[in-house]
Amino acid sequence: MTLPTRKSGSIPGATVARLPVYHRVLADMATEGVTTVSSEELAVACGVTSAKLRKDLSHLGSYGTRGVGYDVTFLTYQIARELGITKSRGLVIIGMGNLGRALASYRAFAERGFHVVAVMDRDPSIIGTPIRVGSVKLKVLPVTELGSVIAGSDAQIGVITTPAEAAQEIADHMVASGLISILNFAPIVLNVPESVEVRKVDLAVELQILAFHEHLQSERDEQGSPHLLRAGIA
């Protein structure tokens, strides 16, 4: 199959945020033996409108065939290529508390194009203990060895799962060691050079946003409640 010509210009951030969802759904379809899928079917599976899906994919190029749909395997690869995950990328996870251990044992990393290179911590009582990573066990290394780990491996992304008070120092270590991509789970805004990309995952913030929407819906339900309307309250 001939590769289509990609449109010039950068891909909008909102589209980039949806590409991993498209990739995951397509990969699952391929595993189930699906060979082609229409934009409507793919959009429903991804939780977006077909118009939004087609617009998102148009930023990558023209991959669909009118009346046929998308070749699942081919589109999966093209999205993976755009995301930069056609080859597995190494992760270094620093902070071996409950969250760090859970992430290290997350089996879906391999399916999504990532593998854990090293797990690290600053706590002497944790350093040297084995952590199960997939089918192997890695010993927790001291943070002081971060530079040598990065230099001697294919580690490209740093993951911070430390308490907030330690996160900035860990980020500084990562930047000094050459990492320019950081995923931060600590509830703090990191100060890093402009050349370093940081993605922040704050579970408490996400829960607060859900609480806001739940509260809003509750207020709407109360205002529209039949018994309140009959009583002249709403």
C-alpha positions in Angstrom: 0.0 0.0 0.0 1.3 3.4 -0.9 1.9 5.8 1.9 -0.3 8.9 1.6 1.2 12.4 1.7 0.8 14.0 5.1 -0.6 17.5 5.2 1.9 20.1 6.2 1.6 21.9 9.5 1.5 20.8 13.1 -1.2 18.5 14.5 -3.6 20.3 17.0 -3.1 19.3 20.6 -6.6 18.1 21.0 -6.1 15.7 18.1 -2.8 14.4 19.5 -4.7 13.7 22.8 -7.2 11.5 20.9 -4.7 9.6 18.8 -3.7 7.2 21.6 -7.4 6.3 22.0 -7.7 5.6 18.3 -4.6 3.5 18.4 -5.8 1.4 21.3 -9.2 0.7 19.8 -7.7 -0.2 16.4 -5.1 -2.4 18.1 -7.9 -4.2 19.9 -9.9 -4.6 16.7 -6.8 -6.1 14.9 -6.4 -8.6 17.8 -10.1 -9.6 17.3 -9.5 -10.2 13.6 -11.2 -7.1 12.3 -9.6 -6.1 8.9 -11.6 -3.0 7.9 -13.7 -0.5 9.8 -15.9 2.4 8.8 -15.4 5.9 10.2 -18.8 5.6 11.9 -18.0 2.3 13.6 -14.5 3.5 14.7 -15.9 6.8 16.0 -18.5 5.0 18.1 -15.9 2.6 19.6 -13.7 5.6 20.4 -16.5 7.8 21.9 -16.2 10.6 19.3 -18.3 11.8 16.4 -17.5 10.5 12.9 -16.9 14.0 11.8 -14.3 14.6 14.5 -12.6 11.3 13.8 -12.3 12.1 10.1 -11.0 15.6 10.8 -8.4 14.2 13.3 -7.2 11.6 10.8 -7.1 14.2 8.0 -4.2 15.9 9.9 -2.2 12.7 9.4 -3.1 12.1 5.7 -5.9 10.4 3.8 -6.1 6.8 4.9 -9.7 5.8 4.3 -11.3 4.4 1.1 -14.7 5.6 0.3 -17.3 2.9 0.6 -14.8 0.5 2.2 -13.5 2.3 5.3 -10.1 2.1 7.0 -7.6 -0.8 6.8 -7.3 -1.5 10.5 -3.7 -2.8 10.5 -2.4 -0.1 8.2 -4.1 2.8 10.1 -2.9 1.3 13.4 0.7 1.5 12.2 0.3 5.0 10.8 -1.0 6.3 14.1 1.8 4.5 15.9 4.3 6.1 13.6 2.8 9.5 14.2 3.0 8.9 18.0 6.5 7.7 17.7 5.8 4.2 19.2 6.6 2.0 16.2 9.6 1.0 18.4 9.4 0.4 22.2 10.5 3.4 24.3 12.2 3.0 27.6 10.9 4.3 30.9 12.6 5.1 34.2 10.2 5.2 37.1 11.4 7.0 40.2 9.5 6.6 43.5 8.8 3.1 44.5 5.8 3.7 46.8 2.4 2.1 46.1 1.9 4.1 42.9 5.4 3.5 41.5 5.1 -0.2 42.1 1.7 -0.4 40.5 3.0 1.4 37.4 6.1 -0.8 37.2 3.9 -3.9 37.1 1.5 -2.5 34.5 1.4 -5.1 31.8 -0.2 -2.9 29.1 3.0 -0.8 28.8 4.4 -3.5 26.4 1.2 -3.5 24.3 1.3 0.3 24.0 4.9 0.7 22.9 6.8 1.1 26.2 9.1 -0.9 28.5 10.5 -0.2 32.0 14.3 0.1 32.0 14.8 0.9 35.6 13.0 1.5 38.9 14.6 3.9 41.4 14.2 5.5 44.8 16.1 7.6 47.4 15.1 5.6 50.4 17.9 3.3 51.6 15.4 0.8 53.0 13.9 0.4 49.5 17.1 0.4 47.4 18.1 -3.1 46.4 14.7 -4.6 46.9 13.2 -6.5 43.9 10.2 -5.1 42.0 8.3 -7.3 39.5 8.2 -5.6 36.1 6.3 -7.8 33.7 7.8 -11.3 33.7 11.1 -10.1 35.3 12.2 -8.6 38.5 14.3 -5.4 38.7 16.2 -4.2 41.7 15.4 -0.7 42.9 18.4 1.5 42.1 19.5 4.6 43.9 18.6 7.9 42.1 22.3 8.7 42.1 22.7 6.1 39.3 20.2 7.8 37.0 22.8 9.3 34.7 24.6 6.0 34.2 21.3 4.2 33.6 20.2 6.6 30.9 23.6 6.6 29.3 23.7 2.8 29.2 20.1 2.1 28.1 17.4 3.3 25.7 15.5 5.2 28.5 13.8 8.2 27.0 11.0 9.0 29.4 11.2 9.7 33.1 8.2 8.9 35.3 7.9 10.7 38.7 5.8 9.0 41.4 7.4 10.6 44.4 5.8 12.8 47.1 5.5 16.4 46.0 8.4 17.6 48.2 10.8 15.4 46.3 9.5 15.8 42.8 11.4 19.0 41.7 14.7 17.5 42.8 14.0 14.3 40.9 13.0 16.4 37.8 16.3 18.3 38.0 18.2 14.9 38.1 16.2 13.8 35.0 17.0 16.9 33.1 20.6 16.9 34.1 20.8 13.3 32.9 19.5 14.1 29.5 15.8 13.2 29.7 13.5 15.7 27.9 10.2 13.9 28.4 8.7 13.6 31.9 5.4 12.2 33.2 4.7 13.7 36.6 2.3 12.1 39.1 3.4 14.3 42.0 0.9 17.1 42.9 3.2 19.9 42.1 4.1 22.1 39.1 7.6 21.3 38.0 10.1 24.0 36.9 11.9 22.7 33.9 13.6 24.2 30.8 11.4 25.0 27.8 13.0 22.1 25.9 11.6 19.6 28.3 8.1 18.3 27.8 6.2 17.5 31.0 2.8 15.8 31.2 1.1 16.0 34.6 -1.3 13.4 36.0 -3.0 14.7 39.1 -5.6 12.1 40.3 -7.0 14.4 42.9 -7.7 17.1 40.3 -9.5 14.6 38.0 -11.6 13.5 41.0 -12.4 17.1 41.8 -13.5 17.7 38.2 -15.8 14.6 38.4 -17.2 15.9 41.7 -18.0 19.2 40.1 -19.9 17.6 37.2 -21.7 15.2 39.7 -22.6 18.2 41.9 -23.9 20.1 38.8 -26.0 17.2 37.7 -27.4 16.8 41.2 -28.4 20.5 41.3 -30.1 20.1 37.9 -32.0 17.0 39.0 -33.2 18.8 42.1 -34.4 21.8 40.1 -36.3 19.6 37.7 -37.7 17.3 40.4 -41.5 16.9 39.8 -42.4 17.1 43.5 -40.4 20.3 43.8 -42.2 21.8 40.8 -45.6 20.8 42.3 -44.7 22.5 45.6 -43.7 25.6 43.7 -40.1 25.3 45.1 -38.3 24.9 41.7 
